[in-house]
Amino acid sequence: MGQYLVLIYEQEAGWEEADPEKTGEMMVEHQRFGERHRASIRGGNALMPTSTATSIRRDEGGAPVVTDGPFIETKEALGGFYLVEAADLDEALAIAQEVPAPFGGVEVRPVRVFD
């Protein structure tokens, strides 16, 4: 068994413009997803909007530089994730295909294990 991170990328405007009914529907969909795949899910969370992000980079001298805002400006931002355990990539992809992401999509990446 391996672990896979299912990254949920969506347009934040979709959530910002969604009415309470749509937001409620999506929360129910995530709850249902969690119930269907509880045996495989090892963790997960939603993230606050990119407007709350703080980024840290190093300057040419190696000193940290802290700035308000996301690491990179993009149309679709990382909005949440699930950590799932699956037998292989195919199983992880089958799980990820059921993740509700009405304003974007998901990316599946294997977790690297260091010996």
C-alpha positions as CSV (number, residue, x, y, z in Angstrom):
1,M,0.0,0.0,0.0
2,G,1.2,3.5,-0.8
3,Q,0.0,6.9,0.1
4,Y,-1.2,9.5,-2.4
5,L,-2.0,13.2,-2.0
6,V,-5.1,14.3,-3.8
7,L,-4.7,18.0,-4.3
8,I,-7.9,20.0,-5.1
9,Y,-7.3,23.0,-7.4
10,E,-10.2,25.2,-8.1
11,Q,-11.0,28.8,-9.1
12,E,-11.5,30.6,-5.8
13,A,-14.1,32.9,-7.5
14,G,-16.4,29.9,-7.9
15,W,-16.6,29.5,-4.2
16,E,-16.7,33.2,-3.6
17,E,-19.7,33.6,-6.0
18,A,-21.5,30.4,-4.9
19,D,-24.7,31.0,-3.0
20,P,-25.2,29.3,0.4
21,E,-27.2,26.5,-1.2
22,K,-24.4,25.6,-3.6
23,T,-21.8,25.8,-0.8
24,G,-24.0,23.5,1.4
25,E,-24.4,21.0,-1.5
26,M,-20.6,20.8,-1.9
27,M,-20.1,20.3,1.8
28,V,-22.6,17.4,1.7
29,E,-20.7,16.0,-1.3
30,H,-17.4,16.1,0.6
31,Q,-19.0,14.4,3.6
32,R,-20.4,11.7,1.3
33,F,-17.0,11.3,-0.4
34,G,-15.5,10.9,3.1
35,E,-18.0,8.3,4.1
36,R,-17.5,6.3,0.9
37,H,-13.7,6.3,1.2
38,R,-13.2,6.4,5.0
39,A,-11.2,3.2,4.9
40,S,-8.7,4.8,2.5
41,I,-8.6,8.4,3.8
42,R,-5.7,9.2,6.1
43,G,-6.2,12.9,6.4
44,G,-7.3,16.0,4.6
45,N,-8.5,19.6,5.0
46,A,-9.8,22.6,3.2
47,L,-7.5,25.6,3.0
48,M,-8.3,29.3,3.5
49,P,-8.2,31.5,0.3
50,T,-4.9,32.5,-1.2
51,S,-5.6,36.1,0.1
52,T,-4.6,34.7,3.6
53,A,-1.4,33.1,2.3
54,T,2.1,34.2,3.4
55,S,5.1,33.1,1.3
56,I,8.7,32.7,2.3
57,R,11.6,32.7,-0.2
58,R,15.3,33.2,0.2
59,D,17.1,36.2,-1.2
60,E,20.4,35.9,-3.0
61,G,22.3,35.9,0.4
62,G,20.2,33.1,1.7
63,A,18.1,35.2,4.1
64,P,14.4,34.5,4.4
65,V,12.1,37.1,2.8
66,V,8.5,37.0,4.0
67,T,5.7,38.4,1.8
68,D,1.9,38.5,1.9
69,G,0.2,36.5,-0.8
70,P,0.5,33.1,-2.4
71,F,3.8,31.6,-3.6
72,I,2.6,32.0,-7.2
73,E,-0.4,33.8,-8.8
74,T,-2.6,31.3,-10.7
75,K,-6.1,30.9,-12.1
76,E,-6.8,27.8,-10.1
77,A,-5.4,27.6,-6.5
78,L,-4.8,24.8,-4.1
79,G,-8.0,24.8,-2.0
80,G,-7.7,21.6,-0.1
81,F,-6.4,18.0,-0.1
82,Y,-7.0,14.4,0.9
83,L,-4.3,12.0,1.9
84,V,-5.4,8.5,0.8
85,E,-3.9,5.1,1.1
86,A,-4.2,2.9,-2.0
87,A,-2.8,-0.3,-3.4
88,D,-1.5,1.5,-6.5
89,L,-1.9,4.6,-8.6
90,D,-4.9,3.1,-10.4
91,E,-6.8,2.7,-7.1
92,A,-5.8,6.2,-6.0
93,L,-7.0,7.6,-9.3
94,A,-10.3,5.8,-8.9
95,I,-10.8,7.4,-5.5
96,A,-9.7,10.8,-6.7
97,Q,-12.2,10.8,-9.6
98,E,-15.0,11.0,-7.0
99,V,-13.6,14.1,-5.2
100,P,-16.1,17.0,-5.6
101,A,-14.3,19.8,-7.4
102,P,-17.0,21.8,-9.3
103,F,-14.7,24.8,-9.9
104,G,-11.6,23.0,-11.1
105,G,-10.0,19.6,-10.8
106,V,-7.7,17.4,-8.8
107,E,-4.0,16.3,-9.0
108,V,-2.8,13.0,-7.6
109,R,0.7,12.6,-6.5
110,P,2.4,9.7,-4.7
111,V,3.9,10.4,-1.3
112,R,7.7,9.9,-1.4
113,V,9.0,7.6,1.3
114,F,12.6,8.2,2.5
115,D,14.4,5.2,3.9
